[in-house]
Amino acid sequence: MNVAVEHIATDQPPDDAKARDLDYGWQSGNQIELLENGEAYFPKVFEAMRAAQREILLETFILFEDKVGFELKDILIEAAQRGVTVVASLDGFGCGELSVAFLRELAEAGVAVQMFDPASKTLGIRTNWFRRLHRKIVVVDAAVAFIGGINFSADHLGDFGPEAKQDYAVQIVGPAVADLHHFALAQSGRQVRTRRGWRRRQQRPALWATSEGDGLVRLIYRDNVQHRDDIEEAYIHALSKARTRAVIANAYFFPGYRLLREIRNAARRGVHVQLIMQGQPDVLLAKLAARMLYDYLLKDGVVIHEYCQRPLHGKVALVDDDWSTVGSSNLDPLSLALNLEANVLIRDRAFNQQLYESLEALARNHCQTMPEKRKPRLWLWRLTVGFLVFHVMRHFPVLTGWLPAHKPRLKPIESPAHDV
Protein backbone atom coordinates (compact mmCIF):
# COMPACT_ATOMS: atom_id res chain seq x y z
CA MET A 1 0.00 0.00 0.00
CA ASN A 2 1.45 3.37 -1.01
CA VAL A 3 1.80 6.26 1.39
CA ALA A 4 1.06 9.54 -0.34
CA VAL A 5 2.88 12.26 1.56
CA GLU A 6 3.26 15.57 -0.24
CA HIS A 7 6.53 17.36 0.35
CA ILE A 8 6.30 21.15 0.44
CA ALA A 9 9.76 22.59 -0.07
CA THR A 10 8.96 26.26 -0.30
CA ASP A 11 8.56 29.28 1.94
CA GLN A 12 5.15 29.83 0.35
CA PRO A 13 2.92 27.68 -1.87
CA PRO A 14 3.43 28.47 -5.57
CA ASP A 15 -0.19 28.08 -6.64
CA ASP A 16 -1.65 31.23 -5.14
CA ALA A 17 0.67 34.21 -5.57
CA LYS A 18 -2.18 36.64 -4.94
CA ALA A 19 -3.15 34.97 -1.67
CA ARG A 20 0.35 34.94 -0.27
CA ASP A 21 0.71 38.73 -0.58
CA LEU A 22 -2.50 39.50 1.28
CA ASP A 23 -2.77 41.69 4.33
CA TYR A 24 -5.55 40.67 6.67
CA GLY A 25 -7.39 43.54 8.31
CA TRP A 26 -9.08 44.01 11.66
CA GLN A 27 -12.29 42.02 12.12
CA SER A 28 -14.78 42.94 14.81
CA GLY A 29 -17.35 40.95 16.74
CA ASN A 30 -15.19 37.94 17.61
CA GLN A 31 -15.31 35.73 20.68
CA ILE A 32 -11.79 35.01 21.95
CA GLU A 33 -10.93 32.46 24.61
CA LEU A 34 -7.50 32.14 26.20
CA LEU A 35 -6.29 28.53 26.40
CA GLU A 36 -3.42 27.95 28.81
CA ASN A 37 -1.34 24.81 28.33
CA GLY A 38 -2.41 21.51 26.86
CA GLU A 39 -4.97 20.89 29.61
CA ALA A 40 -7.13 23.69 28.17
CA TYR A 41 -6.05 23.50 24.53
CA PHE A 42 -6.27 19.85 23.53
CA PRO A 43 -9.83 19.20 24.77
CA LYS A 44 -11.13 22.24 22.88
CA VAL A 45 -9.31 21.39 19.63
CA PHE A 46 -10.23 17.72 19.76
CA GLU A 47 -13.87 18.50 20.52
CA ALA A 48 -14.06 20.81 17.48
CA MET A 49 -12.41 18.18 15.25
CA ARG A 50 -14.74 15.44 16.42
CA ALA A 51 -17.70 17.67 15.52
CA ALA A 52 -16.29 18.63 12.09
CA GLN A 53 -18.71 18.18 9.21
CA ARG A 54 -16.76 19.49 6.17
CA GLU A 55 -13.12 20.38 6.71
CA ILE A 56 -10.17 20.34 9.11
CA LEU A 57 -7.05 22.35 8.29
CA LEU A 58 -4.07 21.81 10.57
CA GLU A 59 -0.56 23.28 10.64
CA THR A 60 1.92 22.35 13.33
CA PHE A 61 5.65 22.46 13.91
CA ILE A 62 5.74 19.36 16.10
CA LEU A 63 3.63 16.19 16.15
CA PHE A 64 4.99 13.37 18.27
CA GLU A 65 3.94 9.73 18.50
CA ASP A 66 2.81 9.99 22.11
CA LYS A 67 -0.59 10.00 23.80
CA VAL A 68 -1.48 13.40 22.30
CA GLY A 69 -0.24 12.53 18.83
CA PHE A 70 -2.02 9.18 18.79
CA GLU A 71 -5.29 10.79 19.90
CA LEU A 72 -4.95 13.41 17.17
CA LYS A 73 -4.25 10.72 14.59
CA ASP A 74 -7.34 8.73 15.59
CA ILE A 75 -9.53 11.86 15.44
CA LEU A 76 -8.25 12.86 11.99
CA ILE A 77 -8.71 9.34 10.65
CA GLU A 78 -12.26 9.11 11.97
CA ALA A 79 -13.07 12.51 10.45
CA ALA A 80 -11.63 11.59 7.05
CA GLN A 81 -13.52 8.27 7.03
CA ARG A 82 -16.82 10.05 7.52
CA GLY A 83 -16.13 12.34 4.55
CA VAL A 84 -14.49 15.37 6.15
CA THR A 85 -11.68 16.95 4.11
CA VAL A 86 -8.61 16.79 6.35
CA VAL A 87 -5.32 18.53 5.50
CA ALA A 88 -2.39 18.18 7.91
CA SER A 89 0.65 20.36 7.13
CA LEU A 90 3.64 19.28 9.21
CA ASP A 91 7.17 20.62 9.48
CA GLY A 92 9.89 18.36 8.15
CA PHE A 93 12.23 19.07 11.06
CA GLY A 94 9.79 19.19 13.96
CA CYS A 95 7.91 16.12 12.70
CA GLY A 96 10.92 14.41 11.15
CA GLU A 97 10.82 11.44 13.53
CA LEU A 98 7.29 10.34 12.60
CA SER A 99 7.25 6.72 11.48
CA VAL A 100 6.12 5.53 8.08
CA ALA A 101 3.45 3.43 9.81
CA PHE A 102 2.01 6.49 11.54
CA LEU A 103 1.84 8.43 8.26
CA ARG A 104 0.50 5.40 6.37
CA GLU A 105 -2.50 5.15 8.67
CA LEU A 106 -3.35 8.79 8.03
CA ALA A 107 -2.87 8.56 4.27
CA GLU A 108 -4.86 5.33 3.87
CA ALA A 109 -7.78 6.94 5.69
CA GLY A 110 -7.76 9.85 3.24
CA VAL A 111 -5.93 12.48 5.31
CA ALA A 112 -3.85 14.76 3.05
CA VAL A 113 -0.50 14.83 4.85
CA GLN A 114 2.00 17.47 3.77
CA MET A 115 5.58 17.75 5.01
CA PHE A 116 7.33 21.12 4.81
CA ASP A 117 10.95 20.90 3.67
CA PRO A 118 11.77 17.35 4.80
CA ALA A 119 15.30 15.99 4.71
CA SER A 120 16.90 12.67 5.49
CA LYS A 121 19.51 12.46 8.22
CA THR A 122 23.18 12.87 7.40
CA LEU A 123 25.40 10.78 9.68
CA GLY A 124 22.42 10.45 11.99
CA ILE A 125 21.84 14.22 12.20
CA ARG A 126 19.05 16.23 10.62
CA THR A 127 20.34 19.12 8.51
CA ASN A 128 17.11 21.03 7.76
CA TRP A 129 17.40 23.34 10.78
CA PHE A 130 16.40 26.70 9.33
CA ARG A 131 13.40 28.37 7.65
CA ARG A 132 10.94 26.15 9.47
CA LEU A 133 7.14 25.97 9.28
CA HIS A 134 6.73 27.08 12.90
CA ARG A 135 3.02 28.03 12.81
CA LYS A 136 0.40 26.30 14.95
CA ILE A 137 -3.03 26.80 13.38
CA VAL A 138 -6.22 24.70 13.33
CA VAL A 139 -9.37 25.74 11.46
CA VAL A 140 -12.49 23.56 11.58
CA ASP A 141 -15.39 24.01 9.14
CA ALA A 142 -14.32 27.65 8.64
CA ALA A 143 -16.28 28.25 11.85
CA VAL A 144 -13.77 27.97 14.69
CA ALA A 145 -10.01 28.58 14.70
CA PHE A 146 -7.14 27.97 17.09
CA ILE A 147 -3.77 29.68 16.99
CA GLY A 148 -0.88 29.95 19.43
CA GLY A 149 2.33 28.27 20.47
CA ILE A 150 1.13 24.80 21.48
CA ASN A 151 2.29 21.79 19.46
CA PHE A 152 0.63 18.36 19.37
CA SER A 153 2.85 16.66 21.92
CA ALA A 154 2.47 15.40 25.47
CA ASP A 155 5.13 17.77 26.80
CA HIS A 156 2.45 20.46 26.85
CA LEU A 157 0.64 18.60 29.64
CA GLY A 158 1.48 18.97 33.32
CA ASP A 159 1.70 15.23 33.90
CA PHE A 160 4.68 15.09 31.54
CA GLY A 161 6.81 16.13 34.51
CA PRO A 162 9.38 18.86 35.17
CA GLU A 163 9.97 19.37 31.45
CA ALA A 164 6.29 20.11 30.71
CA LYS A 165 5.98 23.41 28.86
CA GLN A 166 4.11 26.55 29.94
CA ASP A 167 2.30 27.86 26.86
CA TYR A 168 -0.72 29.69 25.44
CA ALA A 169 -3.17 29.62 22.53
CA VAL A 170 -6.55 31.12 21.69
CA GLN A 171 -9.83 29.86 20.33
CA ILE A 172 -11.59 32.28 17.99
CA VAL A 173 -15.20 32.22 16.84
CA GLY A 174 -16.44 35.01 14.60
CA PRO A 175 -15.57 36.94 11.42
CA ALA A 176 -11.78 36.60 11.92
CA VAL A 177 -12.06 32.85 11.36
CA ALA A 178 -12.66 33.54 7.65
CA ASP A 179 -9.21 35.13 7.42
CA LEU A 180 -7.54 32.27 9.26
CA HIS A 181 -9.38 29.80 7.03
CA HIS A 182 -8.35 31.59 3.86
CA PHE A 183 -4.75 31.83 5.05
CA ALA A 184 -4.56 28.14 6.01
CA LEU A 185 -6.04 27.11 2.66
CA ALA A 186 -3.58 29.30 0.73
CA GLN A 187 -0.57 28.03 2.67
CA SER A 188 -1.60 24.40 2.17
CA GLY A 189 -1.53 24.85 -1.60
CA ARG A 190 -5.23 24.03 -1.89
CA GLN A 191 -7.56 25.93 -4.17
CA VAL A 192 -8.73 29.09 -2.47
CA ARG A 193 -12.31 30.03 -3.08
CA THR A 194 -13.58 33.47 -2.16
CA ARG A 195 -16.25 32.85 0.44
CA ARG A 196 -18.88 35.04 1.90
CA GLY A 197 -17.45 36.77 4.95
CA TRP A 198 -13.96 37.06 3.47
CA ARG A 199 -12.74 39.97 1.37
CA ARG A 200 -9.42 40.85 -0.12
CA ARG A 201 -7.54 43.76 1.47
CA GLN A 202 -6.05 45.89 -1.27
CA GLN A 203 -4.04 48.09 1.08
CA ARG A 204 -2.02 47.23 4.16
CA PRO A 205 -4.32 47.77 7.17
CA ALA A 206 -3.27 49.82 10.17
CA LEU A 207 -1.38 48.00 12.89
CA TRP A 208 -3.54 49.76 15.48
CA ALA A 209 -7.30 49.34 15.12
CA THR A 210 -9.08 52.69 14.99
CA SER A 211 -12.62 51.42 15.54
CA GLU A 212 -14.07 51.18 19.04
CA GLY A 213 -15.35 48.06 20.76
CA ASP A 214 -14.13 44.70 21.88
CA GLY A 215 -13.62 41.49 19.94
CA LEU A 216 -11.29 42.98 17.33
CA VAL A 217 -8.86 40.47 15.80
CA ARG A 218 -6.27 40.75 13.05
CA LEU A 219 -4.16 37.92 11.61
CA ILE A 220 -0.52 38.77 10.95
CA TYR A 221 2.17 36.46 9.69
CA ARG A 222 5.83 36.27 8.77
CA ASP A 223 7.13 34.77 5.54
CA ASN A 224 10.31 35.16 3.52
CA VAL A 225 8.62 37.04 0.68
CA GLN A 226 6.36 40.05 1.33
CA HIS A 227 5.80 39.87 5.08
CA ARG A 228 9.26 39.53 6.58
CA ASP A 229 8.80 42.07 9.39
CA ASP A 230 5.06 42.21 10.06
CA ILE A 231 5.13 40.59 13.51
CA GLU A 232 8.13 42.58 14.69
CA GLU A 233 6.56 45.81 13.42
CA ALA A 234 3.35 45.03 15.32
CA TYR A 235 5.29 44.73 18.59
CA ILE A 236 7.20 47.94 17.91
CA HIS A 237 4.06 49.88 17.04
CA ALA A 238 2.14 48.67 20.09
CA LEU A 239 5.00 49.50 22.46
CA SER A 240 5.38 52.95 20.93
CA LYS A 241 1.76 53.65 21.93
CA ALA A 242 2.00 52.11 25.41
CA ARG A 243 0.93 54.44 28.24
CA THR A 244 0.48 52.38 31.41
CA ARG A 245 1.70 48.78 31.17
CA ALA A 246 3.32 46.25 28.86
CA VAL A 247 3.96 42.58 29.57
CA ILE A 248 5.90 40.31 27.23
CA ALA A 249 6.21 36.58 27.95
CA ASN A 250 8.46 34.96 25.38
CA ALA A 251 10.43 31.74 25.46
CA TYR A 252 13.30 32.79 23.21
CA PHE A 253 14.09 36.47 23.60
CA PHE A 254 16.80 38.08 21.50
CA PRO A 255 15.09 40.75 19.36
CA GLY A 256 16.67 43.32 17.10
CA TYR A 257 17.79 46.70 18.29
CA ARG A 258 14.65 48.55 17.17
CA LEU A 259 12.39 46.41 19.34
CA LEU A 260 14.82 46.55 22.27
CA ARG A 261 14.92 50.32 22.00
CA GLU A 262 11.11 50.55 21.98
CA ILE A 263 10.93 48.39 25.13
CA ARG A 264 13.49 50.61 26.84
CA ASN A 265 11.82 53.83 25.66
CA ALA A 266 8.44 52.70 27.00
CA ALA A 267 9.98 52.10 30.43
CA ARG A 268 11.76 55.46 30.30
CA ARG A 269 8.50 57.34 29.81
CA GLY A 270 6.89 55.66 32.82
CA VAL A 271 5.24 52.57 31.35
CA HIS A 272 5.42 49.57 33.71
CA VAL A 273 7.25 47.12 31.43
CA GLN A 274 7.61 43.48 32.50
CA LEU A 275 9.42 40.73 30.63
CA ILE A 276 8.90 37.07 31.53
CA MET A 277 11.79 34.93 30.30
CA GLN A 278 12.94 31.33 30.61
CA GLY A 279 14.57 30.55 33.92
CA GLN A 280 14.55 26.80 33.27
CA PRO A 281 15.40 26.71 29.57
CA ASP A 282 15.06 23.78 27.23
CA VAL A 283 17.79 25.44 25.13
CA LEU A 284 20.63 26.77 27.29
CA LEU A 285 21.89 29.13 24.58
CA ALA A 286 18.52 30.91 24.60
CA LYS A 287 18.88 31.79 28.28
CA LEU A 288 22.49 32.87 27.84
CA ALA A 289 21.59 35.08 24.88
CA ALA A 290 18.66 36.72 26.69
CA ARG A 291 20.81 37.46 29.73
CA MET A 292 23.21 39.42 27.54
CA LEU A 293 20.43 42.01 27.25
CA TYR A 294 19.44 42.27 30.90
CA ASP A 295 21.73 45.12 31.94
CA TYR A 296 20.68 47.21 28.95
CA LEU A 297 17.01 46.88 29.92
CA LEU A 298 17.24 46.87 33.72
CA LYS A 299 19.01 50.20 33.93
CA ASP A 300 16.02 51.94 32.35
CA GLY A 301 13.42 50.37 34.65
CA VAL A 302 12.32 47.28 32.75
CA VAL A 303 11.29 44.54 35.22
CA ILE A 304 12.63 41.12 34.22
CA HIS A 305 11.24 37.87 35.62
CA GLU A 306 12.62 34.40 34.98
CA TYR A 307 10.03 31.62 35.08
CA CYS A 308 11.59 28.77 37.02
CA GLN A 309 8.85 26.18 37.54
CA ARG A 310 9.25 24.51 34.13
CA PRO A 311 10.30 25.50 30.58
CA LEU A 312 8.47 28.57 29.27
CA HIS A 313 7.26 28.09 25.70
CA GLY A 314 4.78 30.98 25.45
CA LYS A 315 4.75 33.74 22.83
CA VAL A 316 2.28 36.30 24.17
CA ALA A 317 2.23 39.99 25.04
CA LEU A 318 -0.15 42.75 26.12
CA VAL A 319 -0.06 46.54 26.11
CA ASP A 320 -2.23 48.81 28.27
CA ASP A 321 -5.76 47.48 28.88
CA ASP A 322 -6.93 46.24 25.48
CA TRP A 323 -4.09 45.22 23.09
CA SER A 324 -2.74 41.66 23.10
CA THR A 325 -1.00 39.22 20.81
CA VAL A 326 -0.83 35.42 20.85
CA GLY A 327 0.89 33.22 18.31
CA SER A 328 3.85 31.10 17.29
CA SER A 329 6.51 33.78 16.96
CA ASN A 330 9.36 34.02 19.42
CA LEU A 331 11.35 37.24 19.62
CA ASP A 332 14.62 35.81 18.37
CA PRO A 333 16.45 35.64 15.02
CA LEU A 334 14.88 32.32 14.02
CA SER A 335 11.29 33.56 14.37
CA LEU A 336 11.84 37.18 13.33
CA ALA A 337 14.07 36.52 10.31
CA LEU A 338 13.78 32.91 9.13
CA ASN A 339 10.74 30.87 10.19
CA LEU A 340 7.19 30.94 8.88
CA GLU A 341 5.12 32.30 11.77
CA ALA A 342 1.59 33.51 12.53
CA ASN A 343 0.11 35.57 15.36
CA VAL A 344 -3.18 37.25 16.02
CA LEU A 345 -3.46 40.80 17.30
CA ILE A 346 -6.40 41.28 19.66
CA ARG A 347 -8.12 44.47 20.83
CA ASP A 348 -10.39 43.26 23.60
CA ARG A 349 -10.40 44.48 27.20
CA ALA A 350 -11.76 41.32 28.78
CA PHE A 351 -9.21 39.14 27.01
CA ASN A 352 -6.39 41.57 27.85
CA GLN A 353 -7.34 41.45 31.53
CA GLN A 354 -7.55 37.65 31.53
CA LEU A 355 -4.11 37.37 29.95
CA TYR A 356 -2.71 39.97 32.35
CA GLU A 357 -4.03 38.12 35.40
CA SER A 358 -2.56 34.85 34.13
CA LEU A 359 0.88 36.38 33.49
CA GLU A 360 0.82 38.36 36.73
CA ALA A 361 0.12 35.19 38.71
CA LEU A 362 2.94 33.46 36.85
CA ALA A 363 5.39 36.27 37.69
CA ARG A 364 4.27 36.52 41.31
CA ASN A 365 4.18 32.83 42.18
CA HIS A 366 6.67 31.05 39.95
CA CYS A 367 9.32 33.53 38.87
CA GLN A 368 12.43 35.10 40.27
CA THR A 369 12.86 38.80 39.59
CA MET A 370 16.22 40.05 38.39
CA PRO A 371 17.72 42.72 40.69
CA GLU A 372 17.97 46.17 39.15
CA LYS A 373 21.65 46.37 40.02
CA ARG A 374 23.31 43.02 39.65
CA LYS A 375 26.67 42.37 41.25
CA PRO A 376 29.39 41.94 38.63
CA ARG A 377 30.90 38.46 38.81
CA LEU A 378 33.58 37.10 36.50
CA TRP A 379 33.26 40.38 34.67
CA LEU A 380 35.89 39.79 31.98
CA TRP A 381 34.58 36.29 31.22
CA ARG A 382 30.99 37.53 30.96
CA LEU A 383 32.06 40.41 28.74
CA THR A 384 33.95 38.11 26.37
CA VAL A 385 31.24 35.44 26.16
CA GLY A 386 28.54 38.10 25.92
CA PHE A 387 30.29 39.79 23.02
CA LEU A 388 30.61 36.53 21.10
CA VAL A 389 27.05 35.36 21.77
CA PHE A 390 25.59 38.77 20.96
CA HIS A 391 27.24 39.06 17.56
CA VAL A 392 26.72 35.43 16.56
CA MET A 393 23.01 35.72 17.38
CA ARG A 394 22.67 39.14 15.79
CA HIS A 395 24.20 38.05 12.47
CA PHE A 396 22.76 34.55 12.50
CA PRO A 397 20.02 35.21 9.87
CA VAL A 398 22.61 36.70 7.50
CA LEU A 399 24.86 33.68 7.90
CA THR A 400 22.02 31.26 7.21
CA GLY A 401 21.11 33.36 4.17
CA TRP A 402 24.22 31.98 2.52
CA LEU A 403 22.58 28.56 2.49
CA PRO A 404 20.77 27.55 -0.71
CA ALA A 405 17.27 29.04 -0.88
CA HIS A 406 14.28 26.74 -1.25
CA LYS A 407 12.70 26.50 -4.68
CA PRO A 408 8.89 26.51 -4.66
CA ARG A 409 7.54 23.08 -5.51
CA LEU A 410 5.00 20.53 -4.37
CA LYS A 411 6.39 17.02 -4.68
CA PRO A 412 4.09 14.04 -4.08
CA ILE A 413 5.89 11.04 -2.61
CA GLU A 414 4.37 7.60 -3.02
CA SER A 415 6.81 5.25 -1.34
CA PRO A 416 5.91 3.58 1.95
CA ALA A 417 9.59 3.14 2.76
CA HIS A 418 10.51 6.78 2.24
CA ASP A 419 12.20 8.28 5.29
CA VAL A 420 10.17 11.27 6.41
Secondary structure, DSSP 4 states (H G I P E B T S, - for coil): ---EEEEE-SSS-TT-HHHHT-----B-S-EEEEEEHHHHHHHHHHHHHHT-SSEEEEEES-B-SSHHHHHHHHHHHHHHHTT-EEEEEEETTTTTT--HHHHHHHHHHT-EEEEES----BTTB----SS-B---EEEETTTEEEEES--BSGGGSGGG-TTPPB-EEEEEESTHHHHHHHHHHHHHTPPP---TT----SSPPPSS--S-SS-EEEEEEE-SSS-SSHHHHHHHHHHHH-SSEEEEEESSB---HHHHHHHHHHHHTT-EEEEEEESS-SSHHHHHHHHTTHHHHHTTT-EEEEE-SS-B--EEEEETTTEEEEES--BSHHHHHTSBEEEEEEE-HHHHHHHHHHHHHHHHHHEEEPPSSPPP-SHHHHHHHHHHHHHHHHTHHHHHTTSPPPPP-EEEEE-TT---
